[in-house]
Amino acid sequence: MFHVRPYKVKELASLYHINLRTFQRWLYRIRTKLGKIEGQYLMIEQVEIIISHYKMPYFIQVEVVSEDEAESNGSKTRSA
C-alpha cells in the first residue's frame, strides 16, 4: 500500500516503476508547482503535487495458491 510521506526522488521513481532519469524529467515539467527540492527528500506537499499530476503509483498484488488449497476451496485460481 502506498503511503504519502517524505520520499527520496529515487524511491518515488522506483514506486512508479520508471527510470530515475525519466522521473527527473517528470519533475522538471512540474517544477513551478513543486518549488525547490530541499535536501534529499521531497516534502509531503511535493509528493501530493506529484500524485495529483501523475496519479498514484500502482501496485500489482499476486496471490499464490497451492494446488491443494485451490482444490479444497473449489477455486479456479491458477497455481504457481
GIDA-V439489 format. One record per residue. N is the residue number from 1. RES is the residue in one small letter. SS is DSSP state (H for helix, E for strand, - for the rest). PSI is psi as a letter, one per 40 degrees, with the letter a starting at -180 (none if undefined). D_FIRST is the distance of its C-alpha to the first C-alpha in Angstrom with 2 decimals. Layout:
<<N RES SS PSI D_FIRST> <N RES SS PSI D_FIRST>>
//
This chain:
<<1 m - i 0.00> <2 f - h 3.79> <3 h - h 6.50> <4 v - h 10.02> <5 r - i 12.27> <6 p - h 15.14> <7 y E i 14.50> <8 k E i 17.26> <9 v H d 18.20> <10 k H d 17.90> <11 e H d 14.28> <12 l H d 13.37> <13 a H d 15.69> <14 s H d 14.07> <15 l H d 10.61> <16 y - e 12.88> <17 h - f 14.73> <18 i - i 17.99> <19 n - i 20.86> <20 l H d 21.14> <21 r H d 24.45> <22 t H d 23.17> <23 f H d 20.42> <24 q H d 23.23> <25 r H d 25.23> <26 w H d 22.55> <27 l H d 22.65> <28 y H d 26.44> <29 r H d 26.60> <30 i - f 25.02> <31 r H d 26.64> <32 t H d 28.70> <33 k H d 25.74> <34 l H d 23.77> <35 g - a 26.78> <36 k - h 27.44> <37 i - h 24.77> <38 e - h 26.02> <39 g - a 25.49> <40 q - e 22.69> <41 y E i 19.73> <42 l E h 18.83> <43 m - i 19.03> <44 i H d 16.43> <45 e H d 18.86> <46 q H d 19.00> <47 v H d 15.27> <48 e H d 15.54> <49 i H d 18.60> <50 i H d 17.02> <51 i H d 14.27> <52 s H d 17.17> <53 h H d 19.27> <54 y H e 17.19> <55 k - i 14.41> <56 m - i 10.63> <57 p - i 9.67> <58 y - i 8.86> <59 f - i 7.55> <60 i - h 10.13> <61 q - h 9.77> <62 v - h 13.29> <63 e - h 15.01> <64 v - h 18.29> <65 v - h 21.08> <66 s - i 24.44> <67 e H d 27.59> <68 d H d 28.83> <69 e H d 25.81> <70 a H d 25.94> <71 e H d 29.68> <72 s H d 29.58> <73 n H e 27.01> <74 g - f 28.86> <75 s - i 25.76> <76 k - f 26.32> <77 t - i 23.18> <78 r - i 24.05> <79 s - i 23.94> <80 a - none 23.13>>
//
